């Protein structure tokens, strides 16, 4: 299948005259299609319109913006046109695919530069600066819901191996990798955290307010919103914007759809010791290869285990 993608890329650049950037983007879209077909045991020549609609429903369920959906459809159409021209398929199942209406957009997605600007806007002189930096990096680096963030437990962190266990909707637990940057920030914050007040019943809660109690979702919302304003971002930004950005950047970087689904918690993941080991390796590899903040971080950093 990799050969199919490489031949498709050469066709786009050499025969259709597209830019290398556009060809790479279309190759990522074709890769998502092939992964989807492989997971369902469908041969490339047997992909139907229903299969394509199921793929696009999966992408929409991830919260990907309509503009990115439209780009993906364009890439899939170009791939099928190439296959038909090459004699690999007799009919093009993508002919009747409809692009989403771009006027009906999901919450804004931030660029990597905008997210970095939000982190840079945090005043290092303020006591809560370490905590807030860790919050932004954890929301964006692991794609958490704000309710999951405020409920993070120290007992469910493994900073050495770079993963955390999240309790999501329906009390279902899932394992999510963390970036080395997030692990380092949390470790620094924890050293500060033990010197402050901690109210009874909150000793296992990771992120605390100034009074030593668990933070509220509203408080995190204001932190994110105010940092976006301080960074000069005019979009409507909330913690969920960072989750959408996480999913969109992974998708556009070529990450496997199934891996993105699992990290977002759209399906439960059993947390037995064996399954955790296998998932940690696979999901972390997806992030290291496709998430902007993982690519530029030190993959070999050594961090003490908190467990």
C-alpha positions, 0 to 999 in steps of 0.5 A: 500500500505504501507503494500505491501512495508513493506512485500517487504522489509522483503522479500528482507532482509530475503529471498533474503539476500540483505543489509538493505540499498539496501532494503530501496532503493528498497522500495523507488523505489516501493513507487514511483511506487505506488504513480504514479499508485495512482495518475493515478487511476491505480490498482497495478495489472493493471500497464502496460509497457506503464505506466512504460515507462511514469513513467521513462519519468517523472523521466528523465524529472526531470533531474535525472542522468542515474545511479539513473534511473538505480537503480530505474528500478532495484528496480521496477523490484525487486518489480514486481518479488516479486509480481509475486512470491507472486501471486499478478500479473500474468505477470511482466510488467517490464521484457522489461524495458531497463536501461539507458546507463550509459556512456551518463550522465547528469551534475554531481550531488553533494553529500550532503558532497560536497555541505556542503564543498562548503559552508564551502569554503566561506571566512567569512571575505569577505563582500559578504560571507553572500550573497554567502552562501544564494545563495548556500543554496537557489539554492540547498534548493529550486532547482531554475534555476539561472535565477529565483535566480537572479530575486528573489524579496523581495516582493515575500518572506515569511521567517516566513512561509518558502516559496518564489514565483518564476517566471519561464519560460513563466512568470509562477509563482510557490510557492517553500518552503525554508529551515529554514537555507536559511531563516536565511541566507537571513534574515542576508544578508538583514540586511547587504544589506540595509547598502550598495548601491542600484541602482534605480529600484533594491530596490525589487531585493533580491541578489545585486552585490557590486554596488547595481544592480541585479546580472547576471547569469554569476556572479552566475555561477562564484561564484558556480564554484569558490566555487566548486574549493575551496572545492576541487571538481573536477566535472564540477559544475554550478548552474544547478548542484545544481538544479540536486542535489536537484531533485536527493536527493529528489527522492532518499530520497523518495519524491513524484514525483509530488511534485518534478515536481511542485517545479522544475516548470515543470508545472505551479502552480496557486498562488491564496491565497487558492492554496498557502496555500494548496501547502505550507503545502504539498510541505514543508512537502515533503522537511522536510521529504526528503531533507538532509538540511531540515532534519538537520535544526531546523524545529521550528525556528521562523523567522520574516516575511518580507512581 
